[in-house]
Amino acid sequence: MVEKMTCSVEIVALFISDGHDFKGRHGLGRSHHKVSSQQMVECVTGKGIRGDRYFGFKDNYKAQITFFDEAVHESVQTKFSLNHPPEVYRRNVFIRGLDLNQLIGKCFRLGEVEFEGVQECTPCYWMDEAVAPGTEKFLMGQGGLRTRVLSDGDLHMGPVELLIHP
């Protein structure tokens, strides 16, 4: 019998944006849509975060919600001698206490919401503009996690139980 794995993690930041800064903008320069910090976000099955630019984007979209590791953010800040806020990466959920790559290909519950970890959120060349030159290369293999939402529920800032299904 395969056991479920549980651990405590912390959601340290939640973000949404109503528009795209980079998607579809190759050769045009970035847009400047505000990223807003949230204390709580509403996750909707098969759609994403209510109010976010990817909410209901298309059926079975693999990046309905994106996660980023707070430790990776801190590494970027140290490596490039920066003091950027975490929303610079334009990911939705910043989490502490977990290597996100272990969730690729797995279903998991974070608090009351079920997710499917689909793939790494591979960094693109826009990271060099948004963060600092060299960020795209530095983030390879640690660019975050793309997920699908499998159940309705709210995510809240603070400590939360993570359950990884076998």
N, C-alpha and C positions, 0 to 999 in steps of 0.2 A: 504494500500500500504506500502510495506517495503522499507525503504530508505537505500541507500548506505552510508557507513561510510567512511569518509576521514580524514586523519590527516597527519601532516608533521613528517617525521622521518629523520634520517641521516644514510647513509652508511659510516661507519668509517674505514672499511677495506675490501678488496677483495683478495681472495687467490685461486690459483690453484696449483695442483701437478700432475706430469706426472706418478706417481706410488703410489702403496699402501704400507704403512708402517706396517699395522696390519692385514688387511683382508687376511684370509687364512694362517695366520702365527702362529696359536696356537701351542705352544710348541717349536717354532723355534726362538723366539726373533724377534724383529722388524727389518724392513729394514729402510733405512735412505734416502728416496726420498725427495729432496728439495721441500719446499713449497715456491712459489714465490708470492710476493705481486704485485697487479695490480692496476692501476688507473681506468681501465675499463675492463669489461669482456663481451664477446659476448654470449648471451643465444640463443639456438637453440631449437625450438619446439620439444618436445619428446626426446631430446638427452642430454641436460644439457649445460655446459659451454665448449665452444670450447677450447681445450688444456688441459682440466682437466682429471684426471684418470677415472672418471665415464662418460665421454662423450660417448654417444651411447652404454653404457654398456649392456643394454638389453631393449627390448620393454616394455614400460609402467613402467619403474623402478621408485620406490617410492622415491629415493634419488638422483634425477638428479642434484639438487643443495641443499646444506645444509646452514641453517642460524643459527647464534648464537647471543645472546643478549650481548652487550657490558657491561651492568650492571652486568650480571652473571659473566663475565670474571673478572671484578673488585672485585666482592664478593669472587671469588676463590683466587685471589691474596691476599686479606686481610685475609681471613680465614687461609690460609697456609703460610702466610708471604713470598710471592714469588714476583718475578719481571719477569715473563715469558711474552714473546710476544704473541699476540693472535693466531698466527698460530699454537701454540702448540696443539690446539684442532682438527686441520685438518678439519675445517669447511670452507665453501666458502665465505659467506657474513656475516660480523659483522655489526649489526644494533643498533642504539640507539634511544630510545623513544617509544618502543613498547614491550608488553609482547607477545612473539611469540606463546605461547600456545593458544591464542585467534584465531589464524589462522588455527588451526587444523580442518580439514574438510571443509575449506572454500576456495573459489577462490578469488584471490586478484590481484591487479595491483600495481606494484612498479615501478614508473617511466613509461617507455613504455613497460614493460614486464609483461605478465599475468602468474600467478602461481596457482597451487593447493597445499594447505597445507595438506599434507598427514598424518603425525604423528610426535610425538616427536622423536628426534634423541637421542634415549636412550643411555646413556653412558655405556661403557663396562669396563671390568677389565683393559684394556690397558690404561685407563685414569690415573690409579694409577702409571703406569710406565712413561707415557709421561708427566704428570703434577706433581703429588705428591700423596703419599699414602693417601687414604681416599677421593680422588676426585670423583671416581665413585659414591660412596654413596652420597656425597654432591650434585652432579649434578642431582640426580634422580628427575624427574619432571621439570627440567630446562636445559636439555641437548642440546636444539636447536630444529630446525624444518627441517624435510625432505619435499622436495617439488618436484613437476613435473613442467616442463616448458610448458606452454600452448600457448605461442606466441614468435616469434623471436624478438630480440631487445637487446640493450646494457644496462648494469648497470654501473653507474659511481659513484665514490666517492662523498660524499657531501650530502646536503639536498635533499630530494626527497618526492614527494607526494605518499601516500599509499591510495589506494581505496579498501575497502573490499566489495565484492559483497554480496547482501542479499541471 
